[in-house]
Amino acid sequence: MSAGFIPADAGYEAEELLTRVVWYYYVGGLTQQQVAEKLGLTRLRVNRIIGQARTEGAVRFDIQLPMAGCVALAEGLRVRFGLTEAVVVPSLDDVQETQRVIGEAAGTLLNTLLDDGVKLGVGWGRTLWASVRNLSSRRLARSHVVTLMGSLTRGSGINTVGVATAVANRIGAECHYLAAPIYCPTTEIRSALMAHPGLEEVLDLASKVDVAVISAGDMSPLSILVSTNIVSQELESLKKAGAVGDILATFLGSDGIPIDHPLRSRVMGLAPETFQKIPVRLLASGGAHKEPVLRAALRGNYVTHLVTDELVARMLLEAESAEEMEI
């Protein structure tokens, strides 16, 4: 591939710079001017790089070039945290756009993990909703999709029911719903619901899935869970107890261990210790505000496959290196 007009002092190898330009432009949705400012190039040079990519066939329906920086970070995460696989995508300035591209990358990875007969468990959130876009449409008639947690009481595509239904429709599989709220008002109500034959059956199915795909929630107002009335009322006590975020509505401390808090006994969903027994556990999440909970999830051994963004990948690796130096 010819890339003679790409500046040698741009901070990247020529092919990686070309890939970053077309990735930010076609996938990240940035304008040519925004790409130029982000990479320290002129708009004219960005225009020429995009033109080169079109001419040489580097851009079709997806980008056919790896990015060495992201690949190196992914390998660093894989080795450091003992992952089966890690995928790192470039970070974008907009949080929701970052979630979208992470989700799309997760959908691409999930495609490689699904065969007919697979039992798939799903969580919720904007990132997982975006993953559906890159799931290959097919018919896995012997498979089924199971929600791993309860739902919000208001409708939204990013809710557990919406995500699971979209995934099931995409792969032609049967869907099973944990038809309950995320948190019960009391532990007694939770116990009663858990004894319901239908819900008991779904939870049993959820505990036996082959593959699970989830996201993670942080403690900021950006979190869907934090914005709910139940959690917002408990936010200060959660933080005081050491919570850094949640997976499947169970809040974790920085060490990855579930914190001791009354909400834990009211969760309708798969318990972390049960989730850990699932063979393939794909976590897709990113944005700097998610770094603490992602680090906790990695430390708690909840993840076998990770999809995140470049900034968070660097933060995770640097934090672990700094801690090792202190020891």
C-alpha positions as CSV (number, residue, x, y, z in Angstrom):
1,M,0.0,0.0,0.0
2,S,1.3,3.4,-1.0
3,A,1.2,6.1,1.7
4,G,3.9,8.4,0.5
5,F,2.1,11.6,1.3
6,I,1.4,10.7,5.0
7,P,3.8,12.7,7.2
8,A,6.5,10.7,8.8
9,D,6.4,12.8,12.0
10,A,2.7,12.2,12.7
11,G,3.4,9.9,15.6
12,Y,2.1,6.7,13.8
13,E,3.3,4.4,11.2
14,A,2.0,5.3,7.7
15,E,-0.5,2.5,7.5
16,E,-1.8,3.0,11.0
17,L,-2.3,6.7,10.4
18,L,-4.3,5.9,7.3
19,T,-6.4,3.5,9.3
20,R,-7.1,6.0,12.0
21,V,-8.2,8.6,9.5
22,V,-10.7,6.3,7.8
23,W,-11.8,4.8,11.1
24,Y,-12.6,8.2,12.7
25,Y,-14.2,9.4,9.5
26,Y,-16.3,6.4,8.5
27,V,-16.9,4.7,11.9
28,G,-16.5,7.4,14.4
29,G,-18.6,9.9,12.4
30,L,-16.2,12.8,12.7
31,T,-15.9,15.4,10.0
32,Q,-12.7,15.8,8.0
33,Q,-11.9,18.9,10.0
34,Q,-12.4,17.1,13.3
35,V,-10.2,14.2,12.1
36,A,-7.5,16.7,11.1
37,E,-7.6,18.4,14.5
38,K,-7.6,15.1,16.4
39,L,-4.5,13.8,14.5
40,G,-2.7,17.1,14.0
41,L,-3.0,17.1,10.2
42,T,-4.4,19.6,7.7
43,R,-7.9,19.1,6.4
44,L,-6.5,18.8,2.9
45,R,-4.2,16.0,4.0
46,V,-7.1,14.2,5.6
47,N,-9.1,14.5,2.4
48,R,-6.2,13.0,0.4
49,I,-5.8,10.1,2.8
50,I,-9.5,9.3,2.6
51,G,-9.3,9.5,-1.2
52,Q,-6.3,7.1,-1.1
53,A,-8.2,4.6,1.1
54,R,-11.1,4.6,-1.4
55,T,-8.8,4.2,-4.4
56,E,-6.8,1.3,-2.9
57,G,-9.9,-0.6,-1.6
58,A,-9.0,-0.2,2.1
59,V,-12.6,0.9,2.8
60,R,-15.5,-1.3,1.8
61,F,-18.3,-1.9,4.2
62,D,-15.8,-2.2,7.0
63,I,-12.1,-1.2,7.4
64,Q,-9.7,-3.9,6.4
65,L,-6.7,-2.7,8.3
66,P,-5.5,-3.3,11.8
67,M,-4.3,-0.5,14.1
68,A,-1.0,-1.4,15.7
69,G,-1.5,0.8,18.7
70,C,-4.9,-0.8,19.5
71,V,-3.6,-4.3,18.8
72,A,-0.7,-3.8,21.2
73,L,-3.0,-2.5,23.9
74,A,-5.4,-5.4,23.4
75,E,-2.5,-7.9,23.7
76,G,-1.3,-6.1,26.9
77,L,-4.8,-6.4,28.4
78,R,-5.0,-10.1,27.4
79,V,-1.7,-10.9,29.0
80,R,-2.0,-8.8,32.1
81,F,-5.5,-9.9,33.1
82,G,-5.4,-13.5,31.7
83,L,-8.1,-12.9,29.1
84,T,-8.9,-15.3,26.3
85,E,-9.3,-12.3,23.9
86,A,-9.4,-8.5,24.1
87,V,-10.4,-6.0,21.4
88,V,-9.5,-2.3,21.7
89,V,-11.1,0.4,19.5
90,P,-10.0,4.1,19.2
91,S,-11.5,6.5,21.7
92,L,-13.9,9.2,20.6
93,D,-14.6,12.5,22.4
94,D,-18.4,11.8,22.6
95,V,-19.3,9.2,25.3
96,Q,-22.3,7.8,23.4
97,E,-20.3,7.5,20.2
98,T,-17.6,5.6,22.1
99,Q,-20.3,3.3,23.5
100,R,-21.6,2.8,20.0
101,V,-18.3,1.7,18.4
102,I,-17.4,-0.5,21.4
103,G,-20.8,-2.2,21.0
104,E,-20.3,-2.7,17.3
105,A,-16.9,-4.2,17.9
106,A,-18.5,-6.5,20.6
107,G,-21.1,-7.6,18.0
108,T,-18.4,-8.5,15.6
109,L,-16.6,-10.5,18.3
110,L,-19.8,-12.2,19.4
111,N,-20.4,-13.5,15.9
112,T,-17.3,-15.7,16.3
113,L,-18.6,-17.2,19.5
114,L,-22.1,-18.2,18.3
115,D,-23.0,-21.6,16.7
116,D,-26.3,-23.3,16.4
117,G,-27.3,-24.8,19.8
118,V,-25.4,-22.1,21.8
119,K,-27.1,-20.8,25.0
120,L,-26.5,-17.0,25.2
121,G,-27.1,-14.8,28.2
122,V,-27.4,-11.0,27.8
123,G,-27.3,-8.0,30.0
124,W,-28.4,-4.5,29.0
125,G,-27.3,-1.0,28.1
126,R,-26.5,1.3,25.2
127,T,-23.3,-0.6,24.4
128,L,-25.1,-3.9,24.1
129,W,-27.9,-2.3,22.1
130,A,-25.3,-1.1,19.6
131,S,-23.8,-4.6,19.3
132,V,-26.9,-5.9,17.6
133,R,-26.0,-3.8,14.5
134,N,-23.0,-6.0,13.8
135,L,-24.5,-9.4,14.6
136,S,-24.8,-11.4,11.5
137,S,-28.4,-12.2,10.6
138,R,-28.9,-16.0,10.7
139,R,-31.1,-18.7,12.0
140,L,-29.7,-20.6,15.0
141,A,-33.0,-22.5,15.6
142,R,-31.5,-24.8,18.3
143,S,-30.2,-21.8,20.3
144,H,-31.8,-19.6,22.9
145,V,-31.2,-16.2,24.5
146,V,-31.8,-15.5,28.2
147,T,-31.9,-12.3,30.1
148,L,-29.4,-12.4,33.0
149,M,-31.2,-9.8,35.1
150,G,-34.5,-8.1,35.7
151,S,-35.7,-5.0,33.7
152,L,-36.6,-1.4,34.2
153,T,-40.3,-0.8,34.5
154,R,-40.3,1.8,31.7
155,G,-39.8,0.8,28.0
156,S,-36.5,1.4,26.2
157,G,-34.5,-0.4,23.5
158,I,-31.5,-0.5,25.9
159,N,-33.6,-2.3,28.6
160,T,-32.8,-6.0,29.1
161,V,-36.0,-7.1,27.3
162,G,-35.3,-4.9,24.4
163,V,-31.7,-6.0,24.0
164,A,-32.5,-9.7,24.4
165,T,-35.4,-9.5,21.9
166,A,-33.2,-7.7,19.3
167,V,-30.4,-10.3,19.7
168,A,-32.8,-13.2,19.5
169,N,-34.5,-11.9,16.4
170,R,-31.1,-11.3,14.8
171,I,-30.0,-14.9,15.2
172,G,-33.4,-16.5,14.9
173,A,-33.3,-18.0,18.5
174,E,-35.9,-18.4,21.2
175,C,-35.9,-15.8,24.0
176,H,-36.5,-16.3,27.7
177,Y,-37.1,-13.3,29.9
178,L,-36.6,-12.8,33.6
179,A,-39.9,-11.0,33.9
180,A,-39.2,-9.1,37.1
181,P,-37.8,-5.6,38.2
182,I,-34.1,-5.2,38.6
183,Y,-34.5,-4.6,42.3
184,C,-37.4,-5.8,44.5
185,P,-38.8,-3.5,47.2
186,T,-37.9,-5.9,49.9
187,T,-36.0,-9.2,50.4
188,E,-39.3,-10.9,51.2
189,I,-40.8,-10.0,47.9
190,R,-37.6,-11.1,46.1
191,S,-37.8,-14.5,47.9
192,A,-41.4,-14.9,46.8
193,L,-40.6,-14.0,43.2
194,M,-37.6,-16.4,43.2
195,A,-40.0,-19.2,44.1
196,H,-42.2,-18.6,41.1
197,P,-41.8,-21.6,38.8
198,G,-41.4,-19.5,35.6
199,L,-38.8,-17.2,37.1
200,E,-37.0,-20.1,38.8
201,E,-36.8,-21.8,35.4
202,V,-35.4,-18.7,33.6
203,L,-32.7,-18.2,36.4
204,D,-31.7,-21.9,36.0
205,L,-31.4,-21.4,32.2
206,A,-29.3,-18.2,32.9
207,S,-26.9,-20.1,35.1
208,K,-26.3,-22.7,32.4
209,V,-25.6,-20.5,29.4
210,D,-22.5,-21.1,27.3
211,V,-21.8,-17.4,26.5
212,A,-22.7,-14.3,28.3
213,V,-22.4,-10.7,27.0
214,I,-22.8,-7.8,29.5
215,S,-21.7,-4.2,30.0
216,A,-20.8,-2.5,33.3
217,G,-22.2,0.5,35.1
218,D,-20.3,3.3,36.8
219,M,-21.3,5.6,39.7
220,S,-21.8,8.8,37.7
221,P,-25.1,10.4,36.4
222,L,-24.2,8.8,33.0
223,S,-25.2,5.4,34.4
224,I,-28.7,4.2,33.6
225,L,-28.9,2.3,36.8
226,V,-27.8,5.3,38.9
227,S,-30.5,7.4,37.3
228,T,-33.2,5.1,38.7
229,N,-35.1,6.2,41.8
230,I,-34.0,3.1,43.8
231,V,-30.3,3.5,43.2
232,S,-30.2,7.3,43.3
233,Q,-31.6,7.2,46.8
234,E,-28.9,4.8,47.8
235,L,-26.1,6.4,45.9
236,E,-24.3,8.0,48.9
237,S,-24.5,4.8,51.0
238,L,-23.2,2.8,48.0
239,K,-20.2,5.0,47.6
240,K,-19.6,5.0,51.4
241,A,-19.6,1.2,51.2
242,G,-16.9,1.4,48.5
243,A,-18.9,0.7,45.4
244,V,-17.1,1.7,42.1
245,G,-19.8,0.4,39.8
246,D,-21.9,-2.6,39.0
247,I,-22.3,-5.7,36.8
248,L,-25.7,-7.2,36.4
249,A,-26.9,-4.7,39.1
250,T,-24.6,-6.0,41.8
251,F,-22.2,-3.3,43.0
252,L,-18.5,-4.1,43.3
253,G,-15.7,-2.7,45.3
254,S,-12.4,-1.8,43.7
255,D,-11.1,-5.4,44.5
256,G,-14.0,-6.9,42.4
257,I,-15.8,-8.3,45.5
258,P,-19.5,-7.4,45.8
259,I,-20.0,-4.8,48.5
260,D,-22.1,-5.4,51.6
261,H,-25.2,-3.3,50.9
262,P,-28.9,-3.9,51.3
263,L,-29.5,-3.6,47.6
264,R,-27.5,-6.8,47.0
265,S,-30.2,-8.9,48.7
266,R,-32.9,-7.3,46.5
267,V,-31.3,-7.9,43.0
268,M,-33.3,-10.0,40.5
269,G,-30.5,-11.4,38.5
270,L,-27.6,-13.8,38.2
271,A,-25.3,-13.6,41.3
272,P,-21.7,-12.7,40.5
273,E,-20.4,-16.1,41.8
274,T,-22.8,-17.9,39.5
275,F,-21.9,-15.6,36.6
276,Q,-18.2,-16.5,37.1
277,K,-19.0,-20.1,36.2
278,I,-20.2,-19.3,32.7
279,P,-17.5,-20.5,30.2
280,V,-17.4,-17.4,28.0
281,R,-18.0,-14.0,29.6
282,L,-17.8,-11.0,27.2
283,L,-17.7,-7.6,28.8
284,A,-18.2,-4.6,26.5
285,S,-17.8,-1.2,28.0
286,G,-15.7,2.0,27.8
287,G,-15.2,5.7,28.4
288,A,-12.8,7.0,31.1
289,H,-15.7,7.1,33.7
290,K,-15.9,3.3,33.4
291,E,-12.3,2.5,34.2
292,P,-12.8,1.9,37.9
293,V,-15.6,-0.6,37.4
294,L,-13.8,-2.3,34.5
295,R,-10.7,-2.7,36.6
296,A,-12.8,-4.2,39.4
297,A,-14.5,-6.6,37.0
298,L,-11.1,-7.7,35.7
299,R,-9.7,-8.1,39.2
300,G,-12.8,-10.1,40.2
301,N,-12.3,-12.6,37.4
302,Y,-15.7,-11.8,35.8
303,V,-14.3,-11.5,32.3
304,T,-12.9,-13.8,29.7
305,H,-13.4,-11.5,26.6
306,L,-13.1,-7.7,26.8
307,V,-14.0,-5.0,24.3
308,T,-13.1,-1.4,25.4
309,D,-11.6,1.7,24.0
310,E,-8.0,2.9,23.7
311,L,-8.1,5.5,26.5
312,V,-9.5,3.0,29.0
313,A,-7.1,0.3,27.9
314,R,-4.1,2.6,28.6
315,M,-5.6,3.6,32.0
316,L,-6.1,0.0,33.0
317,L,-2.5,-1.0,32.1
318,E,-0.9,2.1,33.6
319,A,-2.9,1.6,36.9
320,E,-1.8,-2.0,37.2
321,S,1.9,-1.1,36.4
322,A,1.9,1.7,39.0
323,E,0.5,-0.6,41.6
324,E,3.1,-3.3,40.9
325,M,5.9,-0.7,41.2
326,E,4.5,0.3,44.6
327,I,4.6,-3.3,45.7
